[in-house]
Amino acid sequence: MVANGLRDRVLNLIKEISPKVSILGVVDGAYSNHSFIWRSKEALLHYGALYNMLETIVPCKNLENEVIERDVFEFKIVNVIVCEGTERIVRPERYIE
């Protein structure tokens, strides 16, 4: 019930602010694979797409872009590719195999 409670709070907040546009992003990747090569490939495809989307919205040499890349993406990319076992925090999994 806790998960539903949190979900309902988020959905109610979205309803309350009445956005004109809403974008839902779902992370789908095989980052839990034990193969370094597989994780690297998945991260390259996923984060490459995110970088391309970000570049479309915010110009490359913009301070906001650099902050997003450094503070959001860098940790996740390093964590997915380099860390093993319990050190790896980011563990998205595929919805469909």
mmCIF file as gemmi writes it, N, C-alpha and C atoms, coordinates in Angstrom:
data_model
loop_
_atom_site.group_PDB
_atom_site.id
_atom_site.type_symbol
_atom_site.label_atom_id
_atom_site.label_alt_id
_atom_site.label_comp_id
_atom_site.label_asym_id
_atom_site.label_entity_id
_atom_site.label_seq_id
_atom_site.pdbx_PDB_ins_code
_atom_site.Cartn_x
_atom_site.Cartn_y
_atom_site.Cartn_z
_atom_site.occupancy
_atom_site.B_iso_or_equiv
_atom_site.pdbx_formal_charge
_atom_site.auth_seq_id
_atom_site.auth_asym_id
_atom_site.pdbx_PDB_model_num
ATOM 1 N N . MET Axp A 1 ? 0.797 -1.198 0 1 0 ? 1 A 1
ATOM 2 C CA . MET Axp A 1 ? 0 0 0 1 0 ? 1 A 1
ATOM 3 C C . MET Axp A 1 ? 0.844 1.27 0 1 0 ? 1 A 1
ATOM 4 N N . VAL Axp A 2 ? 2.046 1.189 0.522 1 0 ? 2 A 1
ATOM 5 C CA . VAL Axp A 2 ? 2.899 2.379 0.572 1 0 ? 2 A 1
ATOM 6 C C . VAL Axp A 2 ? 3.201 2.87 -0.833 1 0 ? 2 A 1
ATOM 7 N N . ALA Axp A 3 ? 3.556 1.943 -1.746 1 0 ? 3 A 1
ATOM 8 C CA . ALA Axp A 3 ? 3.875 2.344 -3.122 1 0 ? 3 A 1
ATOM 9 C C . ALA Axp A 3 ? 2.676 3.02 -3.772 1 0 ? 3 A 1
ATOM 10 N N . ASN Axp A 4 ? 1.483 2.462 -3.576 1 0 ? 4 A 1
ATOM 11 C CA . ASN Axp A 4 ? 0.289 3.081 -4.146 1 0 ? 4 A 1
ATOM 12 C C . ASN Axp A 4 ? 0.048 4.456 -3.541 1 0 ? 4 A 1
ATOM 13 N N . GLY Axp A 5 ? 0.322 4.606 -2.241 1 0 ? 5 A 1
ATOM 14 C CA . GLY Axp A 5 ? 0.154 5.892 -1.595 1 0 ? 5 A 1
ATOM 15 C C . GLY Axp A 5 ? 1.062 6.946 -2.208 1 0 ? 5 A 1
ATOM 16 N N . LEU Axp A 6 ? 2.327 6.594 -2.452 1 0 ? 6 A 1
ATOM 17 C CA . LEU Axp A 6 ? 3.269 7.519 -3.067 1 0 ? 6 A 1
ATOM 18 C C . LEU Axp A 6 ? 2.861 7.82 -4.507 1 0 ? 6 A 1
ATOM 19 N N . ARG Axp A 7 ? 2.455 6.778 -5.217 1 0 ? 7 A 1
ATOM 20 C CA . ARG Axp A 7 ? 2.011 6.971 -6.599 1 0 ? 7 A 1
ATOM 21 C C . ARG Axp A 7 ? 0.823 7.919 -6.65 1 0 ? 7 A 1
ATOM 22 N N . ASP Axp A 8 ? -0.148 7.691 -5.769 1 0 ? 8 A 1
ATOM 23 C CA . ASP Axp A 8 ? -1.336 8.538 -5.735 1 0 ? 8 A 1
ATOM 24 C C . ASP Axp A 8 ? -0.99 9.98 -5.385 1 0 ? 8 A 1
ATOM 25 N N . ARG Axp A 9 ? -0.027 10.188 -4.495 1 0 ? 9 A 1
ATOM 26 C CA . ARG Axp A 9 ? 0.393 11.552 -4.145 1 0 ? 9 A 1
ATOM 27 C C . ARG Axp A 9 ? 0.977 12.261 -5.36 1 0 ? 9 A 1
ATOM 28 N N . VAL Axp A 10 ? 1.81 11.549 -6.109 1 0 ? 10 A 1
ATOM 29 C CA . VAL Axp A 10 ? 2.414 12.145 -7.311 1 0 ? 10 A 1
ATOM 30 C C . VAL Axp A 10 ? 1.339 12.452 -8.347 1 0 ? 10 A 1
ATOM 31 N N . LEU Axp A 11 ? 0.446 11.506 -8.583 1 0 ? 11 A 1
ATOM 32 C CA . LEU Axp A 11 ? -0.621 11.727 -9.566 1 0 ? 11 A 1
ATOM 33 C C . LEU Axp A 11 ? -1.541 12.874 -9.155 1 0 ? 11 A 1
ATOM 34 N N . ASN Axp A 12 ? -1.843 12.961 -7.88 1 0 ? 12 A 1
ATOM 35 C CA . ASN Axp A 12 ? -2.683 14.065 -7.394 1 0 ? 12 A 1
ATOM 36 C C . ASN Axp A 12 ? -1.973 15.406 -7.544 1 0 ? 12 A 1
ATOM 37 N N . LEU Axp A 13 ? -0.661 15.426 -7.294 1 0 ? 13 A 1
ATOM 38 C CA . LEU Axp A 13 ? 0.107 16.665 -7.47 1 0 ? 13 A 1
ATOM 39 C C . LEU Axp A 13 ? 0.092 17.101 -8.932 1 0 ? 13 A 1
ATOM 40 N N . ILE Axp A 14 ? 0.273 16.158 -9.837 1 0 ? 14 A 1
ATOM 41 C CA . ILE Axp A 14 ? 0.234 16.468 -11.273 1 0 ? 14 A 1
ATOM 42 C C . ILE Axp A 14 ? -1.14 17.017 -11.645 1 0 ? 14 A 1
ATOM 43 N N . LYS Axp A 15 ? -2.178 16.377 -11.144 1 0 ? 15 A 1
ATOM 44 C CA . LYS Axp A 15 ? -3.54 16.852 -11.419 1 0 ? 15 A 1
ATOM 45 C C . LYS Axp A 15 ? -3.751 18.252 -10.86 1 0 ? 15 A 1
ATOM 46 N N . GLU Axp A 16 ? -3.204 18.508 -9.685 1 0 ? 16 A 1
ATOM 47 C CA . GLU Axp A 16 ? -3.369 19.809 -9.029 1 0 ? 16 A 1
ATOM 48 C C . GLU Axp A 16 ? -2.691 20.937 -9.802 1 0 ? 16 A 1
ATOM 49 N N . ILE Axp A 17 ? -1.494 20.685 -10.355 1 0 ? 17 A 1
ATOM 50 C CA . ILE Axp A 17 ? -0.808 21.763 -11.072 1 0 ? 17 A 1
ATOM 51 C C . ILE Axp A 17 ? -1.302 21.919 -12.507 1 0 ? 17 A 1
ATOM 52 N N . SER Axp A 18 ? -2.106 20.984 -12.993 1 0 ? 18 A 1
ATOM 53 C CA . SER Axp A 18 ? -2.737 21.06 -14.318 1 0 ? 18 A 1
ATOM 54 C C . SER Axp A 18 ? -1.764 21.466 -15.435 1 0 ? 18 A 1
ATOM 55 N N . PRO Axp A 19 ? -0.761 20.665 -15.703 1 0 ? 19 A 1
ATOM 56 C CA . PRO Axp A 19 ? 0.187 21.043 -16.752 1 0 ? 19 A 1
ATOM 57 C C . PRO Axp A 19 ? -0.459 21.004 -18.132 1 0 ? 19 A 1
ATOM 58 N N . LYS Axp A 20 ? -0.009 21.884 -19.007 1 0 ? 20 A 1
ATOM 59 C CA . LYS Axp A 20 ? -0.499 21.9 -20.393 1 0 ? 20 A 1
ATOM 60 C C . LYS Axp A 20 ? 0.098 20.736 -21.172 1 0 ? 20 A 1
ATOM 61 N N . VAL Axp A 21 ? 1.35 20.393 -20.831 1 0 ? 21 A 1
ATOM 62 C CA . VAL Axp A 21 ? 2.05 19.298 -21.497 1 0 ? 21 A 1
ATOM 63 C C . VAL Axp A 21 ? 2.69 18.438 -20.421 1 0 ? 21 A 1
ATOM 64 N N . SER Axp A 22 ? 2.645 17.145 -20.608 1 0 ? 22 A 1
ATOM 65 C CA . SER Axp A 22 ? 3.277 16.228 -19.67 1 0 ? 22 A 1
ATOM 66 C C . SER Axp A 22 ? 4.098 15.214 -20.454 1 0 ? 22 A 1
ATOM 67 N N . ILE Axp A 23 ? 5.313 14.981 -20.009 1 0 ? 23 A 1
ATOM 68 C CA . ILE Axp A 23 ? 6.187 14.018 -20.678 1 0 ? 23 A 1
ATOM 69 C C . ILE Axp A 23 ? 6.54 12.933 -19.674 1 0 ? 23 A 1
ATOM 70 N N . LEU Axp A 24 ? 6.305 11.702 -20.046 1 0 ? 24 A 1
ATOM 71 C CA . LEU Axp A 24 ? 6.614 10.568 -19.188 1 0 ? 24 A 1
ATOM 72 C C . LEU Axp A 24 ? 7.841 9.866 -19.742 1 0 ? 24 A 1
ATOM 73 N N . GLY Axp A 25 ? 8.834 9.683 -18.916 1 0 ? 25 A 1
ATOM 74 C CA . GLY Axp A 25 ? 10.036 8.972 -19.345 1 0 ? 25 A 1
ATOM 75 C C . GLY Axp A 25 ? 10.166 7.677 -18.576 1 0 ? 25 A 1
ATOM 76 N N . VAL Axp A 26 ? 10.372 6.591 -19.282 1 0 ? 26 A 1
ATOM 77 C CA . VAL Axp A 26 ? 10.535 5.286 -18.667 1 0 ? 26 A 1
ATOM 78 C C . VAL Axp A 26 ? 11.915 4.762 -19.035 1 0 ? 26 A 1
ATOM 79 N N . VAL Axp A 27 ? 12.704 4.43 -18.029 1 0 ? 27 A 1
ATOM 80 C CA . VAL Axp A 27 ? 14.042 3.9 -18.271 1 0 ? 27 A 1
ATOM 81 C C . VAL Axp A 27 ? 13.921 2.401 -18.52 1 0 ? 27 A 1
ATOM 82 N N . ASP Axp A 28 ? 14.44 1.965 -19.641 1 0 ? 28 A 1
ATOM 83 C CA . ASP Axp A 28 ? 14.381 0.558 -20.021 1 0 ? 28 A 1
ATOM 84 C C . ASP Axp A 28 ? 15.777 0.154 -20.491 1 0 ? 28 A 1
ATOM 85 N N . GLY Axp A 29 ? 16.486 -0.581 -19.672 1 0 ? 29 A 1
ATOM 86 C CA . GLY Axp A 29 ? 17.834 -0.973 -20.059 1 0 ? 29 A 1
ATOM 87 C C . GLY Axp A 29 ? 18.281 -2.213 -19.312 1 0 ? 29 A 1
ATOM 88 N N . ALA Axp A 30 ? 19.225 -2.915 -19.882 1 0 ? 30 A 1
ATOM 89 C CA . ALA Axp A 30 ? 19.747 -4.144 -19.272 1 0 ? 30 A 1
ATOM 90 C C . ALA Axp A 30 ? 21.036 -3.831 -18.524 1 0 ? 30 A 1
ATOM 91 N N . TYR Axp A 31 ? 20.956 -2.892 -17.593 1 0 ? 31 A 1
ATOM 92 C CA . TYR Axp A 31 ? 22.153 -2.492 -16.86 1 0 ? 31 A 1
ATOM 93 C C . TYR Axp A 31 ? 22.526 -3.476 -15.771 1 0 ? 31 A 1
ATOM 94 N N . SER Axp A 32 ? 21.668 -4.397 -15.449 1 0 ? 32 A 1
ATOM 95 C CA . SER Axp A 32 ? 21.976 -5.376 -14.407 1 0 ? 32 A 1
ATOM 96 C C . SER Axp A 32 ? 22.775 -6.547 -14.948 1 0 ? 32 A 1
ATOM 97 N N . ASN Axp A 33 ? 23.003 -6.568 -16.236 1 0 ? 33 A 1
ATOM 98 C CA . ASN Axp A 33 ? 23.788 -7.635 -16.852 1 0 ? 33 A 1
ATOM 99 C C . ASN Axp A 33 ? 25.196 -7.623 -16.283 1 0 ? 33 A 1
ATOM 100 N N . HIS Axp A 34 ? 25.782 -8.793 -16.091 1 0 ? 34 A 1
ATOM 101 C CA . HIS Axp A 34 ? 27.122 -8.894 -15.506 1 0 ? 34 A 1
ATOM 102 C C . HIS Axp A 34 ? 28.213 -8.536 -16.504 1 0 ? 34 A 1
ATOM 103 N N . SER Axp A 35 ? 27.899 -8.527 -17.779 1 0 ? 35 A 1
ATOM 104 C CA . SER Axp A 35 ? 28.894 -8.254 -18.809 1 0 ? 35 A 1
ATOM 105 C C . SER Axp A 35 ? 29.185 -6.761 -18.917 1 0 ? 35 A 1
ATOM 106 N N . PHE Axp A 36 ? 30.452 -6.406 -18.747 1 0 ? 36 A 1
ATOM 107 C CA . PHE Axp A 36 ? 30.883 -5.012 -18.868 1 0 ? 36 A 1
ATOM 108 C C . PHE Axp A 36 ? 30.555 -4.477 -20.261 1 0 ? 36 A 1
ATOM 109 N N . ILE Axp A 37 ? 30.797 -5.273 -21.291 1 0 ? 37 A 1
ATOM 110 C CA . ILE Axp A 37 ? 30.542 -4.853 -22.669 1 0 ? 37 A 1
ATOM 111 C C . ILE Axp A 37 ? 29.056 -4.572 -22.86 1 0 ? 37 A 1
ATOM 112 N N . TRP Axp A 38 ? 28.197 -5.462 -22.379 1 0 ? 38 A 1
ATOM 113 C CA . TRP Axp A 38 ? 26.748 -5.299 -22.536 1 0 ? 38 A 1
ATOM 114 C C . TRP Axp A 38 ? 26.268 -4.037 -21.829 1 0 ? 38 A 1
ATOM 115 N N . ARG Axp A 39 ? 26.713 -3.832 -20.582 1 0 ? 39 A 1
ATOM 116 C CA . ARG Axp A 39 ? 26.303 -2.64 -19.829 1 0 ? 39 A 1
ATOM 117 C C . ARG Axp A 39 ? 26.779 -1.367 -20.527 1 0 ? 39 A 1
ATOM 118 N N . SER Axp A 40 ? 28.012 -1.406 -21.045 1 0 ? 40 A 1
ATOM 119 C CA . SER Axp A 40 ? 28.56 -0.235 -21.741 1 0 ? 40 A 1
ATOM 120 C C . SER Axp A 40 ? 27.735 0.098 -22.969 1 0 ? 40 A 1
ATOM 121 N N . LYS Axp A 41 ? 27.376 -0.939 -23.734 1 0 ? 41 A 1
ATOM 122 C CA . LYS Axp A 41 ? 26.574 -0.731 -24.941 1 0 ? 41 A 1
ATOM 123 C C . LYS Axp A 41 ? 25.201 -0.161 -24.596 1 0 ? 41 A 1
ATOM 124 N N . GLU Axp A 42 ? 24.556 -0.733 -23.599 1 0 ? 42 A 1
ATOM 125 C CA . GLU Axp A 42 ? 23.239 -0.256 -23.173 1 0 ? 42 A 1
ATOM 126 C C . GLU Axp A 42 ? 23.312 1.193 -22.69 1 0 ? 42 A 1
ATOM 127 N N . ALA Axp A 43 ? 24.337 1.509 -21.903 1 0 ? 43 A 1
ATOM 128 C CA . ALA Axp A 43 ? 24.491 2.88 -21.392 1 0 ? 43 A 1
ATOM 129 C C . ALA Axp A 43 ? 24.746 3.849 -22.54 1 0 ? 43 A 1
ATOM 130 N N . LEU Axp A 44 ? 25.566 3.454 -23.5 1 0 ? 44 A 1
ATOM 131 C CA . LEU Axp A 44 ? 25.858 4.315 -24.647 1 0 ? 44 A 1
ATOM 132 C C . LEU Axp A 44 ? 24.585 4.628 -25.425 1 0 ? 44 A 1
ATOM 133 N N . LEU Axp A 45 ? 23.78 3.62 -25.69 1 0 ? 45 A 1
ATOM 134 C CA . LEU Axp A 45 ? 22.536 3.827 -26.435 1 0 ? 45 A 1
ATOM 135 C C . LEU Axp A 45 ? 21.558 4.702 -25.647 1 0 ? 45 A 1
ATOM 136 N N . HIS Axp A 46 ? 21.38 4.381 -24.378 1 0 ? 46 A 1
ATOM 137 C CA . HIS Axp A 46 ? 20.417 5.11 -23.55 1 0 ? 46 A 1
ATOM 138 C C . HIS Axp A 46 ? 20.849 6.552 -23.319 1 0 ? 46 A 1
ATOM 139 N N . TYR Axp A 47 ? 22.053 6.729 -22.807 1 0 ? 47 A 1
ATOM 140 C CA . TYR Axp A 47 ? 22.497 8.086 -22.487 1 0 ? 47 A 1
ATOM 141 C C . TYR Axp A 47 ? 22.821 8.893 -23.738 1 0 ? 47 A 1
ATOM 142 N N . GLY Axp A 48 ? 23.197 8.234 -24.827 1 0 ? 48 A 1
ATOM 143 C CA . GLY Axp A 48 ? 23.372 8.93 -26.099 1 0 ? 48 A 1
ATOM 144 C C . GLY Axp A 48 ? 22.069 9.558 -26.555 1 0 ? 48 A 1
ATOM 145 N N . ALA Axp A 49 ? 20.968 8.811 -26.402 1 0 ? 49 A 1
ATOM 146 C CA . ALA Axp A 49 ? 19.646 9.346 -26.758 1 0 ? 49 A 1
ATOM 147 C C . ALA Axp A 49 ? 19.273 10.512 -25.849 1 0 ? 49 A 1
ATOM 148 N N . LEU Axp A 50 ? 19.558 10.388 -24.547 1 0 ? 50 A 1
ATOM 149 C CA . LEU Axp A 50 ? 19.256 11.475 -23.623 1 0 ? 50 A 1
ATOM 150 C C . LEU Axp A 50 ? 20.074 12.725 -23.952 1 0 ? 50 A 1
ATOM 151 N N . TYR Axp A 51 ? 21.352 12.545 -24.271 1 0 ? 51 A 1
ATOM 152 C CA . TYR Axp A 51 ? 22.19 13.683 -24.642 1 0 ? 51 A 1
ATOM 153 C C . TYR Axp A 51 ? 21.653 14.358 -25.903 1 0 ? 51 A 1
ATOM 154 N N . ASN Axp A 52 ? 21.22 13.558 -26.879 1 0 ? 52 A 1
ATOM 155 C CA . ASN Axp A 52 ? 20.666 14.126 -28.111 1 0 ? 52 A 1
ATOM 156 C C . ASN Axp A 52 ? 19.394 14.924 -27.83 1 0 ? 52 A 1
ATOM 157 N N . MET Axp A 53 ? 18.524 14.401 -26.962 1 0 ? 53 A 1
ATOM 158 C CA . MET Axp A 53 ? 17.307 15.135 -26.611 1 0 ? 53 A 1
ATOM 159 C C . MET Axp A 53 ? 17.645 16.424 -25.881 1 0 ? 53 A 1
ATOM 160 N N . LEU Axp A 54 ? 18.585 16.34 -24.945 1 0 ? 54 A 1
ATOM 161 C CA . LEU Axp A 54 ? 18.984 17.516 -24.187 1 0 ? 54 A 1
ATOM 162 C C . LEU Axp A 54 ? 19.572 18.578 -25.107 1 0 ? 54 A 1
ATOM 163 N N . GLU Axp A 55 ? 20.391 18.144 -26.062 1 0 ? 55 A 1
ATOM 164 C CA . GLU Axp A 55 ? 21.012 19.078 -26.998 1 0 ? 55 A 1
ATOM 165 C C . GLU Axp A 55 ? 19.966 19.801 -27.851 1 0 ? 55 A 1
ATOM 166 N N . THR Axp A 56 ? 18.867 19.139 -28.129 1 0 ? 56 A 1
ATOM 167 C CA . THR Axp A 56 ? 17.794 19.741 -28.914 1 0 ? 56 A 1
ATOM 168 C C . THR Axp A 56 ? 17.105 20.854 -28.134 1 0 ? 56 A 1
ATOM 169 N N . ILE Axp A 57 ? 17.013 20.667 -26.817 1 0 ? 57 A 1
ATOM 170 C CA . ILE Axp A 57 ? 16.311 21.627 -25.97 1 0 ? 57 A 1
ATOM 171 C C . ILE Axp A 57 ? 17.242 22.734 -25.47 1 0 ? 57 A 1
ATOM 172 N N . VAL Axp A 58 ? 18.443 22.356 -25.029 1 0 ? 58 A 1
ATOM 173 C CA . VAL Axp A 58 ? 19.394 23.301 -24.449 1 0 ? 58 A 1
ATOM 174 C C . VAL Axp A 58 ? 20.672 23.266 -25.288 1 0 ? 58 A 1
ATOM 175 N N . PRO Axp A 59 ? 21.141 24.412 -25.781 1 0 ? 59 A 1
ATOM 176 C CA . PRO Axp A 59 ? 22.352 24.427 -26.602 1 0 ? 59 A 1
ATOM 177 C C . PRO Axp A 59 ? 23.552 23.788 -25.894 1 0 ? 59 A 1
ATOM 178 N N . CYS Axp A 60 ? 24.433 23.162 -26.681 1 0 ? 60 A 1
ATOM 179 C CA . CYS Axp A 60 ? 25.589 22.413 -26.153 1 0 ? 60 A 1
ATOM 180 C C . CYS Axp A 60 ? 26.446 23.192 -25.167 1 0 ? 60 A 1
ATOM 181 N N . LYS Axp A 61 ? 26.837 24.36 -25.512 1 0 ? 61 A 1
ATOM 182 C CA . LYS Axp A 61 ? 27.782 25.117 -24.695 1 0 ? 61 A 1
ATOM 183 C C . LYS Axp A 61 ? 27.075 25.997 -23.668 1 0 ? 61 A 1
ATOM 184 N N . ASN Axp A 62 ? 25.926 25.558 -23.212 1 0 ? 62 A 1
ATOM 185 C CA . ASN Axp A 62 ? 25.132 26.301 -22.252 1 0 ? 62 A 1
ATOM 186 C C . ASN Axp A 62 ? 25.457 25.798 -20.845 1 0 ? 62 A 1
ATOM 187 N N . LEU Axp A 63 ? 25.484 26.691 -19.865 1 0 ? 63 A 1
ATOM 188 C CA . LEU Axp A 63 ? 25.791 26.315 -18.488 1 0 ? 63 A 1
ATOM 189 C C . LEU Axp A 63 ? 24.786 25.296 -17.949 1 0 ? 63 A 1
ATOM 190 N N . GLU Axp A 64 ? 23.502 25.466 -18.261 1 0 ? 64 A 1
ATOM 191 C CA . GLU Axp A 64 ? 22.484 24.52 -17.783 1 0 ? 64 A 1
ATOM 192 C C . GLU Axp A 64 ? 22.756 23.115 -18.304 1 0 ? 64 A 1
ATOM 193 N N . ASN Axp A 65 ? 23.165 23.028 -19.558 1 0 ? 65 A 1
ATOM 194 C CA . ASN Axp A 65 ? 23.487 21.738 -20.161 1 0 ? 65 A 1
ATOM 195 C C . ASN Axp A 65 ? 24.648 21.085 -19.424 1 0 ? 65 A 1
ATOM 196 N N . GLU Axp A 66 ? 25.686 21.856 -19.146 1 0 ? 66 A 1
ATOM 197 C CA . GLU Axp A 66 ? 26.852 21.32 -18.435 1 0 ? 66 A 1
ATOM 198 C C . GLU Axp A 66 ? 26.475 20.835 -17.039 1 0 ? 66 A 1
ATOM 199 N N . VAL Axp A 67 ? 25.619 21.568 -16.358 1 0 ? 67 A 1
ATOM 200 C CA . VAL Axp A 67 ? 25.193 21.179 -15.01 1 0 ? 67 A 1
ATOM 201 C C . VAL Axp A 67 ? 24.406 19.877 -15.058 1 0 ? 67 A 1
ATOM 202 N N . ILE Axp A 68 ? 23.491 19.761 -15.997 1 0 ? 68 A 1
ATOM 203 C CA . ILE Axp A 68 ? 22.695 18.529 -16.129 1 0 ? 68 A 1
ATOM 204 C C . ILE Axp A 68 ? 23.611 17.353 -16.45 1 0 ? 68 A 1
ATOM 205 N N . GLU Axp A 69 ? 24.521 17.539 -17.399 1 0 ? 69 A 1
ATOM 206 C CA . GLU Axp A 69 ? 25.435 16.457 -17.766 1 0 ? 69 A 1
ATOM 207 C C . GLU Axp A 69 ? 26.291 16.033 -16.585 1 0 ? 69 A 1
ATOM 208 N N . ARG Axp A 70 ? 26.835 16.996 -15.862 1 0 ? 70 A 1
ATOM 209 C CA . ARG Axp A 70 ? 27.747 16.686 -14.76 1 0 ? 70 A 1
ATOM 210 C C . ARG Axp A 70 ? 27.006 16.137 -13.548 1 0 ? 70 A 1
ATOM 211 N N . ASP Axp A 71 ? 25.95 16.801 -13.14 1 0 ? 71 A 1
ATOM 212 C CA . ASP Axp A 71 ? 25.298 16.46 -11.878 1 0 ? 71 A 1
ATOM 213 C C . ASP Axp A 71 ? 24.273 15.334 -11.978 1 0 ? 71 A 1
ATOM 214 N N . VAL Axp A 72 ? 23.745 15.1 -13.167 1 0 ? 72 A 1
ATOM 215 C CA . VAL Axp A 72 ? 22.719 14.064 -13.313 1 0 ? 72 A 1
ATOM 216 C C . VAL Axp A 72 ? 23.265 12.844 -14.045 1 0 ? 72 A 1
ATOM 217 N N . PHE Axp A 73 ? 23.748 13.054 -15.246 1 0 ? 73 A 1
ATOM 218 C CA . PHE Axp A 73 ? 24.151 11.922 -16.084 1 0 ? 73 A 1
ATOM 219 C C . PHE Axp A 73 ? 25.466 11.285 -15.669 1 0 ? 73 A 1
ATOM 220 N N . GLU Axp A 74 ? 26.46 12.089 -15.289 1 0 ? 74 A 1
ATOM 221 C CA . GLU Axp A 74 ? 27.797 11.551 -15.026 1 0 ? 74 A 1
ATOM 222 C C . GLU Axp A 74 ? 27.776 10.458 -13.964 1 0 ? 74 A 1
ATOM 223 N N . PHE Axp A 75 ? 27.127 10.705 -12.831 1 0 ? 75 A 1
ATOM 224 C CA . PHE Axp A 75 ? 27.071 9.71 -11.761 1 0 ? 75 A 1
ATOM 225 C C . PHE Axp A 75 ? 26.432 8.416 -12.246 1 0 ? 75 A 1
ATOM 226 N N . LYS Axp A 76 ? 25.321 8.551 -12.95 1 0 ? 76 A 1
ATOM 227 C CA . LYS Axp A 76 ? 24.6 7.363 -13.399 1 0 ? 76 A 1
ATOM 228 C C . LYS Axp A 76 ? 25.409 6.554 -14.405 1 0 ? 76 A 1
ATOM 229 N N . ILE Axp A 77 ? 26.07 7.237 -15.333 1 0 ? 77 A 1
ATOM 230 C CA . ILE Axp A 77 ? 26.857 6.537 -16.348 1 0 ? 77 A 1
ATOM 231 C C . ILE Axp A 77 ? 28.013 5.797 -15.689 1 0 ? 77 A 1
ATOM 232 N N . VAL Axp A 78 ? 28.747 6.481 -14.83 1 0 ? 78 A 1
ATOM 233 C CA . VAL Axp A 78 ? 29.875 5.845 -14.145 1 0 ? 78 A 1
ATOM 234 C C . VAL Axp A 78 ? 29.381 4.687 -13.302 1 0 ? 78 A 1
ATOM 235 N N . ASN Axp A 79 ? 28.283 4.867 -12.594 1 0 ? 79 A 1
ATOM 236 C CA . ASN Axp A 79 ? 27.751 3.817 -11.734 1 0 ? 79 A 1
ATOM 237 C C . ASN Axp A 79 ? 27.35 2.583 -12.531 1 0 ? 79 A 1
ATOM 238 N N . VAL Axp A 80 ? 26.709 2.786 -13.668 1 0 ? 80 A 1
ATOM 239 C CA . VAL Axp A 80 ? 26.254 1.66 -14.488 1 0 ? 80 A 1
ATOM 240 C C . VAL Axp A 80 ? 27.425 0.895 -15.087 1 0 ? 80 A 1
ATOM 241 N N . ILE Axp A 81 ? 28.413 1.614 -15.59 1 0 ? 81 A 1
ATOM 242 C CA . ILE Axp A 81 ? 29.494 0.962 -16.327 1 0 ? 81 A 1
ATOM 243 C C . ILE Axp A 81 ? 30.583 0.421 -15.409 1 0 ? 81 A 1
ATOM 244 N N . VAL Axp A 82 ? 31.012 1.184 -14.438 1 0 ? 82 A 1
ATOM 245 C CA . VAL Axp A 82 ? 32.192 0.844 -13.659 1 0 ? 82 A 1
ATOM 246 C C . VAL Axp A 82 ? 31.903 -0.004 -12.433 1 0 ? 82 A 1
ATOM 247 N N . CYS Axp A 83 ? 30.832 0.282 -11.728 1 0 ? 83 A 1
ATOM 248 C CA . CYS Axp A 83 ? 30.584 -0.372 -10.443 1 0 ? 83 A 1
ATOM 249 C C . CYS Axp A 83 ? 30.046 -1.79 -10.61 1 0 ? 83 A 1
ATOM 250 N N . GLU Axp A 84 ? 30.445 -2.636 -9.682 1 0 ? 84 A 1
ATOM 251 C CA . GLU Axp A 84 ? 30.006 -4.028 -9.667 1 0 ? 84 A 1
ATOM 252 C C . GLU Axp A 84 ? 29.324 -4.346 -8.34 1 0 ? 84 A 1
ATOM 253 N N . GLY Axp A 85 ? 28.499 -5.37 -8.328 1 0 ? 85 A 1
ATOM 254 C CA . GLY Axp A 85 ? 27.887 -5.859 -7.1 1 0 ? 85 A 1
ATOM 255 C C . GLY Axp A 85 ? 27.085 -4.804 -6.366 1 0 ? 85 A 1
ATOM 256 N N . THR Axp A 86 ? 27.297 -4.736 -5.053 1 0 ? 86 A 1
ATOM 257 C CA . THR Axp A 86 ? 26.522 -3.819 -4.222 1 0 ? 86 A 1
ATOM 258 C C . THR Axp A 86 ? 26.904 -2.364 -4.442 1 0 ? 86 A 1
ATOM 259 N N . GLU Axp A 87 ? 28.057 -2.102 -5.077 1 0 ? 87 A 1
ATOM 260 C CA . GLU Axp A 87 ? 28.462 -0.725 -5.356 1 0 ? 87 A 1
ATOM 261 C C . GLU Axp A 87 ? 27.575 -0.082 -6.419 1 0 ? 87 A 1
ATOM 262 N N . ARG Axp A 88 ? 26.987 -0.917 -7.291 1 0 ? 88 A 1
ATOM 263 C CA . ARG Axp A 88 ? 26.154 -0.369 -8.356 1 0 ? 88 A 1
ATOM 264 C C . ARG Axp A 88 ? 24.775 -0.049 -7.799 1 0 ? 88 A 1
ATOM 265 N N . ILE Axp A 89 ? 24.393 1.219 -7.884 1 0 ? 89 A 1
ATOM 266 C CA . ILE Axp A 89 ? 23.115 1.685 -7.355 1 0 ? 89 A 1
ATOM 267 C C . ILE Axp A 89 ? 22.065 1.739 -8.46 1 0 ? 89 A 1
ATOM 268 N N . VAL Axp A 90 ? 22.46 2.19 -9.647 1 0 ? 90 A 1
ATOM 269 C CA . VAL Axp A 90 ? 21.544 2.328 -10.776 1 0 ? 90 A 1
ATOM 270 C C . VAL Axp A 90 ? 21.37 0.963 -11.424 1 0 ? 90 A 1
ATOM 271 N N . ARG Axp A 91 ? 20.152 0.409 -11.381 1 0 ? 91 A 1
ATOM 272 C CA . ARG Axp A 91 ? 19.904 -0.929 -11.914 1 0 ? 91 A 1
ATOM 273 C C . ARG Axp A 91 ? 18.598 -1.031 -12.689 1 0 ? 91 A 1
ATOM 274 N N . PRO Axp A 92 ? 18.384 -0.196 -13.707 1 0 ? 92 A 1
ATOM 275 C CA . PRO Axp A 92 ? 17.173 -0.377 -14.518 1 0 ? 92 A 1
ATOM 276 C C . PRO Axp A 92 ? 17.199 -1.734 -15.212 1 0 ? 92 A 1
ATOM 277 N N . GLU Axp A 93 ? 16.048 -2.301 -15.443 1 0 ? 93 A 1
ATOM 278 C CA . GLU Axp A 93 ? 15.949 -3.587 -16.129 1 0 ? 93 A 1
ATOM 279 C C . GLU Axp A 93 ? 14.986 -3.475 -17.292 1 0 ? 93 A 1
ATOM 280 N N . ARG Axp A 94 ? 15.117 -4.389 -18.242 1 0 ? 94 A 1
ATOM 281 C CA . ARG Axp A 94 ? 14.253 -4.408 -19.417 1 0 ? 94 A 1
ATOM 282 C C . ARG Axp A 94 ? 12.842 -4.803 -19.012 1 0 ? 94 A 1
ATOM 283 N N . TYR Axp A 95 ? 11.87 -4.141 -19.66 1 0 ? 95 A 1
ATOM 284 C CA . TYR Axp A 95 ? 10.473 -4.512 -19.441 1 0 ? 95 A 1
ATOM 285 C C . TYR Axp A 95 ? 10.125 -5.735 -20.258 1 0 ? 95 A 1
ATOM 286 N N . ILE Axp A 96 ? 10.663 -5.811 -21.468 1 0 ? 96 A 1
ATOM 287 C CA . ILE Axp A 96 ? 10.376 -6.93 -22.373 1 0 ? 96 A 1
ATOM 288 C C . ILE Axp A 96 ? 11.701 -7.521 -22.812 1 0 ? 96 A 1
ATOM 289 N N . GLU Axp A 97 ? 11.831 -8.795 -22.679 1 0 ? 97 A 1
ATOM 290 C CA . GLU Axp A 97 ? 13.06 -9.486 -23.105 1 0 ? 97 A 1
ATOM 291 C C . GLU Axp A 97 ? 12.879 -10.056 -24.496 1 0 ? 97 A 1
